[in-house]
Amino acid sequence: MKQGNLMAGIALLSLVMQGCGSHDDAAAASVDAQADAVAGEATQAASPTEARLFDREAVKGDGCPLLSAGDVAGAAGLAADDISTSPVMDCVYEWDGGLVVVSNIRVHRTTDHGREHYARATRNMTAQEVRESVEALGKDLDAKAAAGEITRDQAAIAGVLAGAIGDQEVTNTALDGIGDQASHDGTRIKVLVGNVMFDIYGRDDQRDFDLEMSRVLAQRVVRNLEGL
């Protein structure tokens, strides 16, 4: 899969695995709206990171508080000057033959909401379920375009994404030693740390998805989070 299609597929997977277009997603949207507020009351948890609620402004502040160009350079074995940042999107780092993206950063109101969202976003899906979710996403975007909430060009992205991902099933594999929970589906790593969830994707000139580099950088993001 080409880089552009791969990144589009990653975006689509994040949307469809969260249940876009379903009644359950209405409740999820409410939770996510609350998650955009500064973290509130603590909930009982099983580990120190789960017990901590991270502040939205600290996590999603200017630039990329979760990962620096120096972090990426260290994992890739490069000098920091070799890494370029995106002028339009935070947490995107590029170099000759390589790319690292931290995306879908969510700061939930409670750790319980974080765990619920992580469970939805990392569920396994058959190819048929993916197709149905893509279709539901398309209908949802069409409805938003008709209501004037988004443009027709934005609504058309569903078709582009559908072509990018194709008829693929989604299988998640758990990863140990990263945050409170982590897994990958062959396109990116998803991580839950307390009330924060994020995706990380890294590639080099040999692999469309470099699992080991992505793992190292996911661990770095967790350490940076714990230092905020």
Residue pairs with C-beta under 8 A, 6 or more apart in sequence:
1 9
1 164
1 208
3 99
3 203
3 208
4 164
5 163
5 164
6 164
6 187
6 203
6 208
6 209
7 101
7 201
8 160
8 161
8 164
8 165
9 161
9 164
9 165
9 187
10 101
10 103
10 187
10 188
10 199
10 201
11 103
11 161
12 134
12 137
12 161
12 162
12 164
12 165
13 165
13 170
13 185
13 187
13 188
14 103
14 104
14 121
14 199
15 133
15 137
15 161
16 125
16 130
16 133
16 134
16 136
16 137
17 120
17 121
17 122
17 123
17 125
17 133
17 170
18 25
18 28
18 117
18 120
18 121
19 25
19 28
19 120
19 133
20 133
20 136
20 137
20 140
21 133
21 136
21 137
21 139
21 140
22 136
24 120
28 117
28 120
31 108
31 109
31 113
31 116
31 117
32 106
32 108
32 117
34 108
34 109
34 113
35 56
35 106
35 107
35 108
35 109
35 113
35 114
35 117
35 195
36 56
36 107
37 56
37 109
38 55
38 56
38 57
39 53
39 54
39 55
39 56
39 107
39 108
39 109
39 110
39 195
40 53
40 109
40 110
41 110
42 51
42 53
42 110
42 111
43 110
43 111
43 112
44 51
45 51
45 111
45 194
47 180
49 179
49 180
49 193
49 194
49 222
49 226
50 111
50 180
50 194
51 111
51 194
52 194
52 226
53 110
53 111
53 194
53 195
54 107
54 193
54 194
54 195
54 196
54 225
54 228
55 107
55 228
56 107
58 65
58 228
59 65
59 66
59 105
59 107
59 196
59 225
59 228
60 105
60 107
63 90
64 85
64 90
64 91
64 102
65 224
65 228
66 91
66 102
66 105
66 198
66 221
66 224
66 225
67 91
67 93
67 100
67 102
67 200
67 217
67 220
67 221
67 224
68 224
69 80
69 83
69 85
69 93
70 80
71 217
71 220
71 224
72 78
72 83
72 93
72 100
72 217
73 79
73 80
73 82
73 83
74 220
75 100
75 202
75 213
75 216
75 217
75 220
76 83
76 95
76 98
76 100
76 204
76 213
78 95
82 95
82 96
83 93
83 94
83 95
84 93
84 94
84 95
85 92
85 93
85 94
86 92
86 93
86 94
91 101
91 102
91 103
91 105
92 99
92 100
92 101
93 99
93 100
93 101
94 100
96 205
97 204
97 205
98 202
98 203
98 204
98 205
99 201
99 202
99 203
100 200
100 201
100 202
100 203
100 213
100 214
100 217
101 199
101 200
101 201
101 202
102 198
102 199
102 200
102 217
102 221
103 198
103 199
103 200
103 201
104 121
104 197
104 198
104 199
105 196
105 197
105 198
106 114
106 117
106 196
106 197
106 198
107 195
107 196
108 114
108 117
108 195
108 196
108 197
109 195
110 195
111 194
111 195
113 195
114 192
114 194
114 195
114 196
114 197
115 181
115 192
117 197
118 181
118 190
118 192
118 197
121 190
121 197
122 172
122 181
122 183
122 185
122 190
123 172
124 169
124 170
124 171
124 172
125 133
125 169
125 170
126 169
127 167
127 168
127 169
130 165
130 167
130 168
130 169
130 170
131 167
134 158
134 161
134 162
134 165
137 158
137 161
138 155
138 158
138 159
138 162
141 150
141 154
141 155
141 157
141 158
142 155
142 158
144 150
144 155
145 151
145 152
145 154
145 155
170 185
171 185
171 186
172 183
172 184
172 185
172 190
173 183
173 184
173 185
174 181
174 182
174 183
175 182
175 183
175 184
175 189
175 215
175 218
176 182
177 219
178 189
178 191
178 215
178 218
178 219
178 222
179 191
179 192
179 193
179 218
179 222
180 192
180 193
180 194
181 191
181 192
182 189
182 190
182 191
182 192
182 218
183 189
183 190
184 190
184 211
184 214
186 209
187 201
187 209
188 199
188 200
188 201
188 209
188 214
189 199
189 200
189 201
189 211
189 214
189 215
189 218
190 197
190 198
190 199
191 197
191 198
191 199
191 200
191 218
191 221
191 222
193 222
193 225
193 226
196 225
198 221
200 214
200 217
200 218
200 221
201 209
201 214
202 209
202 210
202 213
202 214
202 217
203 209
203 210
204 210
204 213
